[in-house]
Amino acid sequence: MEYILSLTFICANGQKTSLSIEGVKATITEAQASTLMDTIIAKNIFLTKNGAFTGKSGATLTQRQVTKLDVA
């Protein structure tokens, strides 16, 4: 199984922007996701067309099952 953490931020202009991280552990907690978002907001390292991240809107953890097929 592969897990993807999607973080949705509120930007300086009031719009929402999402950031997805693949390969996270299935055991990530709400507290850990919230702390990660706080750190991203505080460090202000992402440049978006909507401005800096100013707040948190939400987070989701998606589970994806990938089956590789040997066709060669």
ZIKASUL-V160862 format. One record per residue. N is the residue number from 1. RES is the residue in one letter. SS is DSSP state (helix for helix, strand for strand, loop for the rest). PSI is psi as a letter, one per 40 degrees, with the letter a starting at -180 (none if undefined). OMEGA is omega in whole degrees, 0 to 359 (* if undefined). Layout:
n=N res=RES ss=SS psi=PSI omega=OMEGA
n=N res=RES ss=SS psi=PSI omega=OMEGA
This chain:
n=1 res=M ss=loop psi=i omega=176
n=2 res=E ss=strand psi=i omega=181
n=3 res=Y ss=strand psi=h omega=181
n=4 res=I ss=strand psi=h omega=177
n=5 res=L ss=strand psi=h omega=178
n=6 res=S ss=strand psi=h omega=181
n=7 res=L ss=strand psi=h omega=179
n=8 res=T ss=strand psi=h omega=183
n=9 res=F ss=strand psi=i omega=170
n=10 res=I ss=strand psi=h omega=183
n=11 res=C ss=strand psi=i omega=183
n=12 res=A ss=loop psi=d omega=181
n=13 res=N ss=loop psi=e omega=178
n=14 res=G ss=loop psi=e omega=178
n=15 res=Q ss=loop psi=i omega=178
n=16 res=K ss=strand psi=i omega=177
n=17 res=T ss=strand psi=h omega=181
n=18 res=S ss=strand psi=i omega=178
n=19 res=L ss=strand psi=h omega=181
n=20 res=S ss=strand psi=h omega=180
n=21 res=I ss=strand psi=h omega=179
n=22 res=E ss=strand psi=i omega=174
n=23 res=G ss=loop psi=f omega=178
n=24 res=V ss=loop psi=i omega=179
n=25 res=K ss=loop psi=i omega=179
n=26 res=A ss=loop psi=e omega=185
n=27 res=T ss=loop psi=e omega=180
n=28 res=I ss=loop psi=h omega=183
n=29 res=T ss=loop psi=i omega=176
n=30 res=E ss=helix psi=d omega=181
n=31 res=A ss=helix psi=d omega=179
n=32 res=Q ss=helix psi=d omega=178
n=33 res=A ss=helix psi=d omega=179
n=34 res=S ss=helix psi=d omega=178
n=35 res=T ss=helix psi=d omega=177
n=36 res=L ss=helix psi=d omega=180
n=37 res=M ss=helix psi=d omega=177
n=38 res=D ss=helix psi=d omega=180
n=39 res=T ss=helix psi=d omega=179
n=40 res=I ss=helix psi=d omega=179
n=41 res=I ss=helix psi=d omega=183
n=42 res=A ss=helix psi=d omega=182
n=43 res=K ss=helix psi=d omega=177
n=44 res=N ss=loop psi=f omega=185
n=45 res=I ss=loop psi=e omega=181
n=46 res=F ss=loop psi=h omega=178
n=47 res=L ss=loop psi=h omega=179
n=48 res=T ss=loop psi=i omega=178
n=49 res=K ss=loop psi=e omega=180
n=50 res=N ss=loop psi=e omega=180
n=51 res=G ss=loop psi=a omega=183
n=52 res=A ss=loop psi=i omega=173
n=53 res=F ss=strand psi=h omega=182
n=54 res=T ss=strand psi=e omega=181
n=55 res=G ss=strand psi=i omega=181
n=56 res=K ss=strand psi=h omega=177
n=57 res=S ss=strand psi=d omega=181
n=58 res=G ss=strand psi=i omega=178
n=59 res=A ss=strand psi=i omega=177
n=60 res=T ss=strand psi=i omega=175
n=61 res=L ss=strand psi=h omega=183
n=62 res=T ss=strand psi=h omega=177
n=63 res=Q ss=strand psi=h omega=180
n=64 res=R ss=strand psi=h omega=177
n=65 res=Q ss=loop psi=h omega=181
n=66 res=V ss=loop psi=h omega=176
n=67 res=T ss=loop psi=h omega=178
n=68 res=K ss=loop psi=h omega=180
n=69 res=L ss=loop psi=h omega=178
n=70 res=D ss=loop psi=h omega=184
n=71 res=V ss=loop psi=e omega=180
n=72 res=A ss=loop psi=none omega=*
